[in-house]
């Protein structure tokens, strides 16, 4: 999802980029309780028939499901914030606290679309300056990436 906000009068703007979330953490917890309930019922039935060795494996299955769903949910809360303040462009990437911060003078910043090396792979949308390059919107769909590309061009032309 791409949300953009421009203020041409003060030459400022922000673009907030977030991945699409198919389910909230609350929905994931409901799914986990249902899946764990089924695993416990099935493991208990097998244990009553003397196949008690299934109990630890059912517990490991539920634990793996919890860990993987937590990791996916955490990654779905990743955000990228692109800010233009005067002649300074900054990109902050991270979940709650930015883990990567990239800054550049607007004069040296270019929006670059790198074609995919392999057919069927998505193109990369990058911001490049004299020293470094950073990919933005890697988790977006192709349509959203084109929307982001247009928003970035609009943001840069706003200050120019």
N, C-alpha and C positions, 0 to 999 in steps of 0.2 A: 504494500500500500504506500502510495506517495502523496504526501500532503505538502503543498507549497504555500508560502506567504511572502509577498513582496511589498515593499514600501519604496516606491520610486522617488518620493520626495526627499527621504533621508538616505537614499542609496543603501538600503538594508534589505535583507531577505533571508529566509530559512527554508530548507527543504528537509522534511522528516520522512525517513524511509523505514518501514517495518515489514517483516514477513507476514504472510497470511497465516492466521491461526485457525485451524479447523475445529479445535476444541479448547475450552478454558481449563484451568487446573481443576476447578470444581467438577467438571464433566469427566476429566481423567480420573479423579478420585472415585467417582461413582463407578466408572468402568473397572477400576482396580478392585473395589469391594465385590463387585459381581463376579469377576474372574477369580478372585481369591476364594470366594464362597463356593464356586463350582469345583475348584481344585481341592478344597478341604473336604467337601462332600464325597467326591470320587475317591480321594485317597483314604478316607475313613471307611468307605465300603470295601475297598480292596484290603485294608488292614483287618477288617472284621473277618474276611475270608482267609486270613493267615498270610497275606502278602504285605507285611508291615514295612518292607524295604521301600515301598513307594512313598512313604511319608516324608523322608528327607528330600527326595527329589521334587515332590510337590511344593515343599517350602522353598527350595532353590528356584523353581520355576516362577513362583510368585515374587521372590526377591529380585530376580532378573527382570521381570516385567515392571516392577516398581522403579528400579534403577534406570531402565531404558526410557520409560515414559517421563521420568523426571528430567533426564538429559534432553529429550526432544522438546519438552515444554520449556526448559531453560533457553534452548536455542531459538525457540519461537518468540522469545521476548527480546531478542537482539534488536538493536536500533542503530541507525546511522543518522546523524544530524549534520547537515551542510549549512554553514552560516556565512553570510556575506556581511561584513561590517566595514563600510567605506571601501578601502582598497585591499582588505585582508579577507581571504577565503579560508575557512577552517572546516575540517571534517572530523567528527568525533564518532567513533565506533565502539559499541559495547552494550552491555545489558542495562544495569542500573547506573554503574559508574563507567565512564569511558575508559576502555583499555588501550585504545589507539587514538592519538590525536595528530592530525596532519594539518599543517598550515602553509599557506603560500600567498605571495603577493598576487593580486588579481592580474596584473599586467603579464606575468609569466605563466599563468595557468591556462591550460588548453583542455578541452573535452575531447577525448580520444575513444573511438570505438575500434577495438581490436577484433578482427575476424577470428572465428573459431578455427583451430587447427584441423579439427575433424568434422565431417558432415554430421549434422544432427545435434551438435553441441552448441550451446548458446554463445553469442558474442559477448565480449567483456566491455563494460563501460568504465572508463578510467578517467581520472583527473591527473594531469601531468604538468610538472614545472621543470625548471632547469635541472634540479638534482634528483627528484624522486617521482614516483608514480603510485597512485593508490586506486584500487578497484572499488567502485561503489555499486550498491544494489545487486550484489552477486546472488542473493536469494530471491530476487524478483522474477516474475514471469516475463516472457518476451514483450508482451503488450505493456506491462508496467515499466519495463526497462526503456521502451521507446518514450513513454510518458515522462520518465525521469530525464532522459536525454533532452527532450524539449524544455523541461523545467530548468535544467542546468544552463542551457543556451540562453533562456530568458533571463535567468539570474545574472549571468555574466554580461549580457548585453545591457542589463539594467544599470550596471555600474560604469559601463563604457562610454 
